[in-house]
Amino acid sequence: MEATIPTVSLAAFVDGDAGQQQEIASRVDHICKTLGFLVVEDHGVARETIDSAWQAAREFFDLPLEQKLRSRPTEAGCPRGYFPFASEALAKSLGVETPPDIKESLSIGPLRAPQRNISGAEFEFHYGENAWPAQPPGLQESLTRYMFAMETLGNKLLRVFATALSLPADYFEAFHSEPMCALRCLNYPAPDQPLLPGQRGAGEHADYGSLTILRSDPAVSGLEVRMPSGEWIAAPLVNDGFIVNIGDMMARWTNDRWVSTLHRVASPGTPGGGSGRRQSIAYFYNTSFDAEIRCIPTCLASGEQPRYRPVKGGEYLVQRFTSALAD
């Protein structure tokens, strides 16, 4: 396999005839079997929506630390709000002990809550109130608009994925009717002192949910993806597209027919990292709280047994998120 992340045109699938759609779906199936990462172009998201969210995030990270800390979670283990440097060590989610990651982030959870009975603690973790920063002006509006655009894009991508798995195009819709989505604005500054052994901008990890849509920095490198050979490659700089990868939920659904690939981020100014500050915005598209992740029948060969027990989406995300928190 070529040591790069393949590119797919979403518009070619959405606007194509049945034959064109099947051709693209077959290509996506191959990509997800071998790498699990693709660059999506012709996605239909307005450039103004992207640029507005990007600028708002940058202005937030430029604020003094004491001002950013006003949006820090008040409860331990809460996944929403501002997380300063050394809050996470993502490699811990794989059971690997490393120093904390050199990044800061602003995390926003779902913008609407389900109309169903969920216990207080579970509801608060997944659908609790967001800690919107008061500054910069317009941040909430810009990130809200961006999140709705990402949900629309995520639904289109799920139709491609369903077709690639020989399922009805709307197969995944019922599982994402009230998604536990999350937006993470991330800032990776150049470190002002030598890194500790094993320390990175973000340690190696796999994402937890159905799929991730990443607006990666178009000018500063740093994202690295592990190829099937074990080689780590630099993700391309993408100007008008998104880097999309499947997460562990999708791997469980497909009985590991599709791979949730390890990736990491090198700090700027270190080997693998670009020069200057790096920024990104990641949208994690996850299932509804009570969606059951169970092996898809089309992914189970004759005589084969599912590798994973069925699990509810909410239960799974709590366990994975808390496993990565730094001590």
KEBARO-824465 format. One record per atom (N, C-alpha, C, O, CB): x, y, z. Coordinates in steps of 0.02 Angstrom, whole numbers, plus 32768, in hexadecimal, padded with zeros to 4 digits. Glycine has a CB too. Example, Ala and Ser with C-alpha at 12.3 -4.5 7.8 and 13.67 -1.06 7.14 Angstrom:
BEGIN
82947EE4818682677F1F818682947F5B818682C87F5A81A782357F2081C482827F90816282AC7FCB816582858002818A829E8039819282C07FE2811E
END
This chain:
BEGIN
802A7FC48000800080008000802C803E8000805E804280237FD08000803D8018806F7FD8803E80AD7FD4803E80D08017800A80D48039802280DB7F9E807880EB802C807E8109806E80628150806D80878181807380C8810A80848021815580667FFF819580687FB7818A807C7FA08151807D800581BA80247F9381C0808A7F4C81BB809A7F2581CA805B7F2D81FF803E7F3881ED80D47EFB819C80447ED781A680057EA381DD800A7E8B81EE80417EB581657FF07E9181F97FD17E60822F7FCC7E2082157FA97E2481F07F787E7D826C7FA67DE6822A7FC47DA682177FA97D7B82557F9F7D7B82817FCB7D8181E37FD67D58825A7F687D2A82927F5C7CE4827E7F757CC6824F7F5B7D2882A57F107CCB82A27FA67C8882937FC07C5382A57F8D7C2182827F867C7B82B880027C5D82DD7F697C2C82F27F387C2482BE7F017BED82B47EE77C4083367F197C5A829B7EF07C5582687EBD7C28822F7ED27C0782107EA97C9B824D7EAC7C2582227F137BF781EF7F2D7BB082097F317B8181E97F197C0E81D67F727BA882447F4F7B65825F7F597B42826C7F177B06825F7F117B6982A17F827B6682857EE57B4882987EA57B4D82617E707B3282697E397B6882D77E8B7B6F822B7E807B7B81F87E4E7B4181C87E457B1381C67E6F7BB981D17E607B4281A27E0F7B0F816F7E057B2281317E2E7B5581307E507B08815D7DBA7AF980FE7E2B7B0380C27E547B4780A27E477B68808B7E767ACB808F7E487B5C80A07E087B9C80837DF87BD680AA7E157C05808D7E307BA4807E7DAE7BD280EC7E107C0781177E2C7C0981127E787C3F81107E967BFC81607E177BCE810F7E977BCC81097EDF7BEB80C77EF67C0F80C57F287B84810E7EF87BDD80927ED37BF980517EE67C44804F7EDC7C6880317F047BD880197EBD7C5C80707EA87CA480737E9D7CC880977ED67CFB80817EEE7CB380957E5A7CAB80D07EEA7CC980F67F217CC380CF7F627CF280CE7F8A7CA8813B7F287C8980B07F6E7C7F80897FAC7CB1804F7FB07CCB80417FE57C38806E7FAF7CBF802E7F787CEF7FF87F787D3580127F887D5C7FF07FAB7CF07FD57F337D45804C7F707D86806A7F7F7D8A807C7FCA7DBE80717FE97D9280AA7F547D5480977FE57D5380A8802C7D59806980567D7C806980897D1380CE803E7D39803380427D3F7FF480667D887FDE80687DA07FC9809D7D137FBD80447DAB7FE280307DF27FCF802F7E1B7FFC805C7E477FE480817E0D7FD37FE67E0D803D805A7E33806C80857E27805C80CE7E57805C80F67E1E80B580767DE9804F80E17DD9804281287DF37FFE813F7E007FF4817A7D8E804681337DFB7FCF81117E187F8F81237E637F9581307E7E7F72815B7E0C7F5C80EB7E847FC1810B7ECD7FC3810D7EEA7FFB81377F1F7FF381557EE77FC980C87EC78035813A7EE4806E815D7EB38091818C7EC580A481C37EFD80A0812B7E74809881777E4380B881A17E46810481A17E22812481C77E4B80A181E77E70812181767E76816A816F7E6C817C81267E84815980F97EBB818381887E4881B381197E4181CD80D67E3A821880D97E248234810B7E0581AD80B27E4C823980A37E418281809B7E02828980727DFC826E803C7E7F82A480797DD282B0808D7D9282BA806B7D928300804E7D98833280717D5782B1809C7D8A8303800C7D8583437FE87D3E834B7FCB7D16831C7FCD7DB983467FAF7D2F83867FB27CED83957F967CB683847FC87C8683617FB87CE2836E7F547CBF839C80047C968388803D7C5783B280467C29839D80687CBD838B807C7C5583EE80287C198418802B7C14844580687BE28468806F7BDF83ED80297C45844580947C43847280CF7C5C84B780B97C9184BD809B7C6F845581097C3684EA80C97C48852E80B57C8B854380D27C988536810D7C11855F80CA7CB4856280AA7CF6857880C17CEF85AB80FA7D1785AA81287D1E859880877CBD85D580F77CB38607812C7CA685E5816F7CBC85FD81A37C7A8637811B7C8185AE816E7C73858881AC7CB4856D81C97CBE856F82067C41854F819D7CDE8553819E7D1F853781B57D4C856F81D07D67856982077D428512817C7D5385A481A97D8185DA81BC7D6B85FD81FC7D95861082257D87860C81847D2A860682057D10862882407D1F85FF827F7D34861B82B27CC58634823A7D1485BE827C7D23859382B57D6E859282C47D83859382FE7D09854C82AA7D96858F828F7DDE858C82977DF885CB82B97E2185C882E77E01858482527DE0860582A37DF6864482BF7DDF864C83077E05866583317DDC867E82957DA2863783167D88863C835A7DB28611838A7DC2862783C17D3F8626835D7DC485D583747DED85AA839E7E3285C883A97E4D85C783E17DF48564837E7E4F85E483757E918602837B7E90863D83AC7EBE864583D57EAB861983377E5D866683A77E57869F83D57E4D8688841D7E6686A8844B7E1E86CD83BF7E29865184267E218637846A7E64862184877E74863384BF7DF085FD846B7E8B85FC84617ECB85E4847B7EFD861C84857F2D861484AB7EE885B0844B7EF2865584657F1E868F846F7F0F86B584B07F3686E084C47F1886BE84347ED786A484D17EC586C6850F7EF586B485477F16868085447E7D86B585237EFB86DF857A7F2386CE85B47F09868E85D57ECD868085D47F24870885E77F37866885F37F24862886107EED863086447EBE860886467F60860786307EF18662866F7EBF866986A37E79867386877E48866086A67ED186A386D17E758691864C7E34869B862D7E1B865A860F7DDF864B86147E3886D285F67E47863385F17E3385F285D57E1D85C2860C7DEF859A86037E6C85D385AD7E3D85C686457E2D8598867D7DE785A386987DCD857886BC7E6085A186B47DC885DB86897D8285E6869F7D5385B5867E7D1B85AB86977D6C862D868F7D68859686487D3F856486257D55851D86347D4284EE86117D40857185DA7D7E851486677D9584D186797D5B84AA869A7D3484C886BE7DD284D586A97D568468868F7D21844186AE7D23844686FA7D59844787187D2583F886997CE9844B87177CE6844E87617CE3840A87817CF1840387BD7CA8847787767CD383D6875A7CCF839287747D06836787547D11836B87187C89837387667D27833E877C7D5A831187627D3B82E087317D0582C4873E7D7E82EB879C7D5C82D586F97D4382A686C87D1282C386967CFD829F86687D24826D86EA7CFF8302869D7CD28321866E7CF6832B862B7D2E8344862B7CB68365868A7CD7831985F37CFB831E85B27CF28361858F7D08836985577CE382E985857CD3839385AF7CC683D3858F7CEB840B85B37CF4840985F07C7A83E2858D7CFF843D858C7D20847785A97D68847D85917D7D845D85617D1E847385F47D8E84A685B47DD484B385A37E01848385C97DFB847B86067DE784FC85B27E2F846485A57E60843685C27EA5845385B67EBC8455857C7E5983EE85A47EC7846A85EA7F0A848885E17F3E845385D17F2F841785CF7F1F84AF86207F7B846A85C87FB2843C85B97FB8840785F07FAB8415862B7FF3846385B27FCC83CB85DB7FD8839386097F98837786287F9B8357865D800783A886407F5E838386097F20836786227F158320860C7EF182FA862D7EE58392860C7F33830D85D57F2982CB85B77F6B82A985A77F9E82CA859D7EFD82D085797F68826785A57F9E824085887F7B820A855F7F6B81D485797FCF822085C17F708218851F7F4481ED84F77F5E81A684F17F36817784E97F3C820B84B37F9F819C84F57FB9815784F17FA1812C852B7FA180EF85268005815884F17F8B814C85627F718126859B7F3280FF85887F2280CC85A67F62815485D57F0D811785557ED280F3853F7EE380AF85227EB88084851B7EAB811C850C7F2380A585107F3C806584F77F61803F852E7F7E800A85217F69806F84BB7F62805A856A7F87803B85A17FD1804B85A07FF8802A85C27F7E7FF2859E7FE5807F857A802C80928575803780D085A0801581028597804180A0852B806480CC85CF8072810485FC80A4813485DB80DC812185CA808E80EB863F8090817285D180BB81A685B580B181E685DD808081EC860280AC81B1856A80DF821685D680D3825885F38096827885D280828263859C8112828585EB807882AA85F2803D82CB85D5804B82EA8591808382FE8582802383008605801782EE8569801C830B852680258357852A800C837885577FDE82FA84FC804B837284F9805983BA84F7802583DB84C9803483EC848F80A283C884DE7FEA83E384E27FB4840384BC7F82842084ED7F80840C85287F9183D1848B7F5A844F84D57F21846884FA7EE4846284CC7EEB8461848F7F2B84B285127EA9845D84EA7E6E845284C17E30847284E07E2D847E851C7E62840784B77E01848084B47DBE849784C87D8D846584AC7D8A845C846F7DAF84E084AF7D67844584D77D3A840F84C27CF1842584CC7CDE843E85007D4883CF84E97CCA841984987C83842984987C5C83E8848C7C6C83C2845E7C71845F84627C2983DC84B67C02839F84AF7BC383AA84857BBC83DF84667BEF838584F27B96837A84857B59837E845C7B3283BE84687B3083D8849F7B2D834284697B1483D884337AEF841684367AA5840B84467A80843A84527AF5843C83F57A9083CC84477A4B83BC845A7A4C8379847F7A75834D84717A1C83B9841B7A1E837384AE7A1B833784D879E0830B84C279AF832584A87A15834A852379E582CA84CD79AF829D84B9797282A484E7797982B5852279C7825484BA7938829684CC78FA829884F378EC8251850C78BD823084F578BF82B384C87914823B853B790A81F98558792881F6859D794D822385B1792981C2852B791781C285C1792D81BC8607797581A1860A7982816885F878FE818E862E79A281CC862079E881B9862B79FA81CF867279E8820686877A1881DA85F67A1D81A486967A2E81B486DB7A5581F586E07A75820A86B07A56817B86FB7A528216871A7A70825787227AB9825A87117ACF828686EC7A67826E87687AE1822A872B7B29822A87207B39821E86D67B65823E86BA7B4C81F6874B7B1581EF86B77B2181E086717B0C821A86447B2F822B86147AFC81A0865D7AD3823886557ABD8271862D7AEF82AA86317AFE82CA85FF7A78828986457B0882B8866D7B3682EF86777B7782E386507B92831286337B4582F986C17B9082A6864F7BCE8297862C7BC782A385E17BF282C385C27BE5824F86397B91828A85C47B8B828B857B7B6982CA85617B7B82E3852B7B66825085647B3882E485867B0E831A856A7B0A835685987ADE838185907AC88300855D7B38835B85C87B37839385F77B4583D685D57B5783D9859A7B698388862D7B3C840B85FB7B43844E85E07B8B845C85CA7BBB844885EC7B2D848286137B92847D85927BD5848F857A7BEF84CD859F7BCA84FA85B07BD3849C852E7C3184CD85AA7C52850685CB7C6A853685957CA6853C85897C8E84EE85F87C3B855A85767C4E858785407C7785C2855B7C6285E2858B7C0F85A2851D7CB085D0853E7CD8860A85537CB3864B85417C90864F850F7D1E860985327CBC867D856B7C9D86BE855D7CC386E385267CA6870E85057C9C86E9859D7D0286D3851D7D2B86F284EA7D4D86BC84C07D5C868684DA7D618721850A7D5986CB84817D4C8709845D7D02870E84497CDF86DC84487D78870D841E7CEB874A84387CA6875384237C98872983E47CC0872783B67C96879D84157C5E870983E37C4B86E383A97C64869B83A87C548676837A7C638705836D7C8C868783DA7CA6864383DA7C6E860F83DC7C6F85E083B57CD5863884167C3E861784097C0885E7840E7BE185E083CD7BD185A983B77BD985FA84477BD3861983AE7BAE8618836F7BD685F483387BBA85CC83137B9D865F83587C17860283347C4085E582FF7C48859983097C43857382D97C85860682FE7C55858483477C5F853D83537C1E8516834E7C1D84DC83397C7F853283977BE6853683617BA5851583597B968509830F7B8184D282FD7B6D854083797BA1853B82E67B948533829F7BC284FD82817BAC84D582587B9F8576827A7BFF84FC82977C2F84C9827F7C18848382937C1C8454826B7C7584D8829A7C01847B82D17BEC843982E97BB1841E82C17BAF83E382B07BDB843B83327B80844982B27B478432828A7B5E841F82447B4483F082277B11846982877B8E844482287BA8843381E77BCC83F081E87BC883C981B97BD7846A81CE7BF083E2821F7C1383A282257BE28368822E7BEF833182157C4383A482607BAB837482507B79833E82577B5C832C82137B5382F282037B41835482887B4D835F81EB7B34835381A77B67832D817E7B5682FE815B7B22839581857BA6834181827BDB831F815E7BE382D881777BEC82A9814F7C1E834581647BE082CF81B87BE6828C81D57BAF825D81BC7BBD822381AE7BE4828F82207B72827681B67B3B824D819D7B48823881547B3881FF81417AF9827381A27B638265812C7B73825380E77BAA821D80E57BA681EE80BD7B8B829280BF7BDB822481107C1181F381117BF881AF81287C0E817B810F7C4A820A813E7BCA81AE81577BAE816F816E7B88814B81377B85810D81367B81817A81AA7B6A817081097B49815180CF7B7C813080A17B6F80FB80847B1F818680A97BB5815180997BEB813280727C0380F280947C0B80BF80737C26816380697C0D80F580D57C2580BB80FB7BF3808180F77C07804880EE7C3380CE81447BB3809180FF7B80805C80FC7B81803A80B87B7D7FFD80B37B3A8079810B7B85806280837B888045803F7BC6801A80377BC37FE680177B87807D800B7BFE803080547C3C800A80507C377FC780737C5C7F9880637C768032806D7C0A7FC180A47C017F8380CA7BC67F5A80B07BB07F2B80D07BF67F9381137BAE7F6C80747B757F4880557B377F4B80807B127F1A80867B887F0080477B2B7F85809E7AF17F9180C87AC67FC680A87ADE7FEB807D7B067FA681107A867FCC80BB7A5E800580A37A81804680B57A9F804B80EB7A17800380C17A7D8077808A7AA280B680947A9180D780D77ABB80F980F47A9480E6805B7A5280CE80EE7A3D80EF812C7A4780C2816A7A2A80D0819E79F4810381277A6F808E81647A76805D819B7A8B807D81DD7A70806C82117AA8802881877ABB80AB81DB7AD780C682197AAD810082367ABB8117826D7B1D80DE820C7A7B811882117A55815282287A348146826C7A37817182977A21816581F57A16810D827579F280FF82B37A2180FE82EF7A0C810C832779CE80BC82AE7A5F80EE82E47A9080EB831B7AAB8130832D7ACB813883617ACA80BD83087A9E816283037ABA81A5830E7A8281DA83107A8E821482FE7AEC81B682D77A4781C783257A0F81F783267A18822C835B79FF8264835379CE81D283317A3B821D83917A49824D83C77A93824683D97AA4822E84107A1B824084077ABF825B83AC7B06824A83B37B28826A83EF7B1A82A384027B2B825F83757B558244840D7B80825E84437BBE827C84227BF68266842E7B93822484777BB382AE83F97BEA82CC83D37C1582F884017BFF830C84377BCF82F583987C50830583EB7C7D833184107CAA835683DF7CC2833A83AE7CA8830984437CB4839683ED7CE283BF83C67D1D83D183F37D1483E7842C7CBE840083AB7D5983C783D87D9583D983FF7DC0840883D47DDA83F583A07DBD839984147DC7844483ED7DF6847483D07E38846983F37E3B846984317DDD84BE83D77E6E845E83CE7EAE844A83EA7EE5847B83D67EE78493839E7EC0840383D47F11848884067F4A84B583FA7F8A849284117F90847D844A7F4084F884207FBA848E83E37FFB846E83F0803284A283E7804884AE83AF8007843083C1804884C2841D807E84F3841580C284D0841280C984978426807D8525844F80F284F383F8813784D983FB814C84D884458145850B84678168850483D0816684A0845E8178849C84A581B084CC84B681DD84D8848F818D845584B781AC84E984F381DF85188508821784F8853082438519854981C0854F8532821484B485358249848F8556824B84498538821A84348519823F848C85A3828384258540828783E28522824F83B4853B823D83B6857582CC83C285318235838B850D8200835C8520821D8322854882588310853F81DC834384E281F483058573820782CA85978206828E856881E58290853581D882BE85D3822A825885798229821D854E81E18204854381BB81FB8573825481E4856D81CF81F98504818C81E184F48157821684F1811C820784E6817981AE85248169825584FB8137828B84FD812D82A884B7815D82B28491814D82C3852F80ED82B684A780DB82D1846580A48305846C808A831284A380C582998436809483238433805A834E8433801C832784467FF2833F846C8051836F83EF801582EB842A7FE182BB843D7FFE827684348018826583FE7FA082C584117FFB824E84688016820B84657FEE81DE84367FB681EF8423801981EB84A9800C81A784237FE9817A83F47FA9816084137FA68150844E8018813F83E07F76815C83E97F34814784017F08813783C47F198148838C7F13817E842D7ED1811783D17E9D810F839F7E60813583B97E56813A83F67E8C80C283927E38814F838C7DFC817383A17DC6814183B77DC8810783A47DE281A183687D96815A83DE7D69812C84007D27812083DB7D0980EB83E37D5B814784437D10815083B47CCC814F839B7CC3813183577CE8810583427CB28193839B7C8F814983347C7F813082F17CB0814A82BD7CCE812482987C38814282DE7CB9818C82BC7CE881AA828E7CFE81EE82A87CDB820D82D17CCA81B182477D36820582907D52824682A37D5C826F82637D75825682317D95823F82CA7D4882AF82667D5282DD822E7D82831382477D70833B82737D0D82FC82157DBC8315822B7DF1834182437DFF837982117E0D836D81D67E31831A82507DF983B682297E1383F082047E5A83F9821E7E65841782537DE68432820F7E8983E081F87ECF83E2820D7EEF842381F67ED8844481C87EF583A681F07F25843582187F48847382067F61846E81BF7F86844081AF7F82848082377F4D849D81937F638499814D7FAB84AE81427FC584A6810B7F3684C381227FCC84C88176800F84E3816C804484C48198807F84C9818A800F852D8178803084A281CE8060848781FE8054843D8206801D8428821A805A84AC82448085841481F7807E83CC81FB808383B58244809083DC827180B583A981D180788374824E807D8358829280558318829A806B82EB82BE8065838B82C4801C831282787FF482D5827D8019829C825A802F82A282217FAE82DE825E801F8264827D804082288262801181ED826A7FEF81E6829C8083821B8286801081C282377FE381898235800D8149822B803D814982057FAF819081FC7FFA8114824F802180D7824A800680AC82117FCB809A8210801F80AF828C8030809C81E2801F807281A98019802981BF8031801781F58053807981717FF97FFE81977FF57FB781A880397F9781B3803F7F6681D87FCF7F928172806C7FB1819280B07F96819A80CF7FA781DE81027F8C81F180DD7FB0816380AF7FD4820280CB7FED824080F0802E82388102804E826A80F97FBA825E80FC804381FA811D808281EC80EF80BC81FC80B380B981EF8134808581A2810B80F1821980E5812E822680F0815F81EC8129816C81D980FA814F826A80BA817981D080C081A9819980A081EC81AE807481EE81D9809E818E815980B882218190809C8263819D805C826B8174805B825D813880CF829B818C8027828281957FEA829181707FF682CD8143801D82F981557FAF829E81A17FD482D0810A7FE0830980DD7FC2834980F87F94834881217FC282FA80987FDD838180E37FBF83C180F17F8383CA80C27F8B83C680857FF383FC80E97F4983D780DD7F0B83DA80B67EEE841F80BC7EE1843780F47ED883A480CE7EE4844080847ECC848580867E80848A80867E6484B180AD7EE784AA804B7E5E8465805B7E16846C80557DF28429805C7DC1841C80397E04848C80137E09840080887DEA83C080937DEE83AE80DD7E0683D581057E0B838980687DD6837380ED7DD8835A81317DFB831681327DF482EE81037D918355814F7E20830A81677E3C82C781727E0A82A1819D7DF782B781D37E8382CB81967DF3826981837DC0824081A47DDD81FD81B67E0081DE818E7D81823881767DCE81E681F37DE281A382067DAB8181822D7D8381A2824F7E2381A482307DA8814082277D76811B824E7D92810F82947DCE810E829F7D6480D8822C7D64810682C47D7780FB83097D6980B4831F7D54808982F87D54812B83367D7480A883607D6D8065837B7D26804983767D1D800D836D7D82806583C37CF38075837B7CAF805C83747CA4803C832F7C868007832A7C7D8095837F7CBD805D82FC7CB4804282B87CDC800182B07CC57FD3828E7CCA807582847D177FFD82CF7D3D7FC082CC7D177F8782EE7D177F4F82D57D827FC982EC7CF87F9583267CD07F6283497C947F4D831F7C857F12831A7CB97F7C838E7C727F7D83017C397F6E82D67C4D7F3E829F7C287F10828F7C1D7FAF82B87C887F4882827C9E7F2182477CC77EE4825A7CE37EC3822F7CC67F4D82197CCC7ED5829B7CF27E9C82B37D3B7EA0829D7D5B7E6E828C7CD37E5B82997D557EDD829D7D9A7EEC82887DA67EE0823D7DE07EDC82287DCA7EC282B17D717EDB82167D7B7EDE81CE7D997F2181BB7DC47F2681907D387ED281A77D817F5581DD7D9E7F9881D57DC97FA882127DBA7F9182497D667FCE81CC7DFE7FCE82077E2F7FD9823C7E29802082587E25805282347E767FCD82217E2A8024829A7E2F806482BE7E79806F82CB7E96805282F87E04806483017E96809A82A27EDF809E829D7EFD80CC82D27EE1810082E37EF380B682587F3780B882EB7F5B80E1831A7F76812082F77F8C811D82BD7F9580BA833B7F758157831B7F92819583017FAB81BE833C7F9B81AF83767F5E81BE82D77FD381F1832E7FF2821A83628002825D83447FFD82678308803281F8837F8017828B836F802982CE8358806D82E18375807882E083B17FF28303836E809B82F2834880DD8309835D80D98354836D80B9837A8349811382FC832680F9836883A380FA83AF83B5812183D88382815483C08368811883B883FB810B84158373813284408347817A8448835F8187844E839B81118485834081A88447833081EE84508342821184108357824C8412836881F48480837981EE83D78356820B839683668209836B832781E5837C82F881E7837383A2822D83338325822B830882E981E382F482D881BF82D98302825682C982F481D08300829A818C82F18285815D832C828B8128832D826B817182B882AB816E835C82B48144839782BD815B83D08291819783D68282814483AD8306812D83F9827B813F84328252815C846A827C8169846182B88103844C822B816784A2825D818284DC82818149850C8292811D8519826881B8850082578149852582CE8115855382E480DB852E830480DA84F1830880FC857B82A980AD8554831C8073853A833F804585128310803C852582D6804C8573835F802884DC83297FFB84B383027FB584B483227FAE84B4835F8015846A82FC7F8284B582F87F3D84B783107F15848382E97F26847182B17F1E84FF83077EDF846A83087EB1843F82E47E6D844283067E678458833F7ECC83F682E17E3A842B82E27DF6842482FE7DDE83DE82EC7DD883CD82B17DC5845C82E37DCF83B7831F7DB9837283147D6F836C83297D5B8382835E7DE48340833D7D49834D82FD7D02833F830D7CFA82F483127D0682CF82E17CD2835D82D67CE782DD834D7CDE8296835A7C94828583547C6B829A837D7CFA828283A07C83825F83217C3D824D83157C31820883347C4A81D5831C7C2C824D82C97C0B8208836B7BFE81CC83917BB481BA838E7B8B81E283787C1581D583DA7BA4817F83A37B5F816783A17B34818A83D57B4C81B383FC7B5D811B83AD7AF4817983D57AC7818D840B7ADA8167844A7AFE813584477A7D817F83F77AC3817F84827AD5816384C47AC6811984C97AF080F284DF7AB0818984FB7A8A810484B57A7680BF84BF7A7C809484807A62805D847D7A2F80BD84D77A9F80AD844D7AAA808484117AD6804984227B09805084447ACB80AF83D87AC2800E840B7AE97FD284197B1A7FC483E07B077FBF83A67ABB7F9684237B5A7FBF83F17B8E7FB183C07B987F6583C07BB67F4883ED7BD17FD683D17B7D7F46838C7B7F7EFD83857B977EEC833F7B897F11830F7B387EDE83937BBC7EB683387BD87EA382F87BA47EA482C17B6F7E8582C77BF97E5E82FC7BB37EC7828A7B867ECA82507B887E86822C7BBD7E6C821F7B9C7F0482207B4D7E6A821D7B4C7E2781FE7B757E2181BF7B947DED81B37B057E1481EF7B777E5581957B9E7E5181577BE97E4F81637C0F7E4281347B8C7E8C812A7BFE7E5C81A17C467E5C81B17C5A7E1B81D57C937E1681ED7C577E9881DC7C2D7DEB81D97C3B7DAC81FD7C3C7D7481CA7C097D6281AD7C057D9E82347C777D5881BF7C7E7D2181907C5E7CE281AB7C537CDB81E87CC87D1481807C4F7CB3817F7C307C7481947C5D7C5081C67C987C4581BA7C237C4881577C3F7C3E81FF7C657C1C82347C8D7C4982617CA97C3282927C927BEB82157C8F7C8A82527CB67CB9827A7C8B7CD382B47C4E7CD982AE7CCE7CF4824F7CAC7CE182EC7C8A7CFB83267C9C7D4583307CD37D5A831F7C9D7CD283657C6D7D6D834B7C7E7DB383597CB97DB8838A7CBD7D9183BA7C417DD983767CE57DE8837E7D1F7DF083AA7D0F7E1983E87D357E1784197D577E1183837CD87E3D83E77CC87E6A841E7C817E5D84367C557E4C840E7CD07EB484087C777E6684767C337E6284917C0D7EA0847D7C2B7ED584757C347E5984DE7BCB7E9C84767BA47ED984697BAD7F0B84A27BB27EF884DC7B5A7EC784607BAF7F4C84917BB87F7F84C37B8E7FBC84B07B867FCB84757C037F9284CB7B747FDF84E27B4F801C84D57B80805684CA7BB4805984EA7B1E802C850F7B6E8083849D7B9B80BA848B7BAF80E484C77BEA80F484CF7B7A80E584587B8080F684F27B8F8120852B7BC080FF855B7BEF811E85737B51813285507BB480C0856A7BE0809A85977C278098857C7C5780A185A27BC6805385A07C2E808D853B7C6F8085851D7C9680C6851E7CD280C7852E7C69806C84D67C7580FE850F7C99813E850B7CB1815485507CE8817085557C6C817384EE7C8A814A85847CA0815C85C87CE1813985D87D11815885F07C6A814B85FC7CE380F885CC7D1E80D185DE7D5C80E985B77D9280EF85D47D12808785D17D5480F685767D8D8108854E7DA6814F855E7DE2815A85617D7B810485047D78817E85687D8D81C385767DB281C785B97DE881E585BC7D5181F285777D9781A985ED7DB681AF862F7DF9818B86327E23819C865C7D88819286647E04815986067E44813586087E7E815F85F17EB8814E85FF7E3F80F785DD7E70819685CE7EA781C085B27EB781FD85DD7EE5822285CD7E9481D6856C7E91820886127E9E8244863B7EE0823C86607EEF8207867B7E648250866D7F06827286627F45827186867F37827086D17F03828786E97F7182AF86747F66825486F67F5E8252873F7F618297875D7F5B829F879A7F948226875E
END
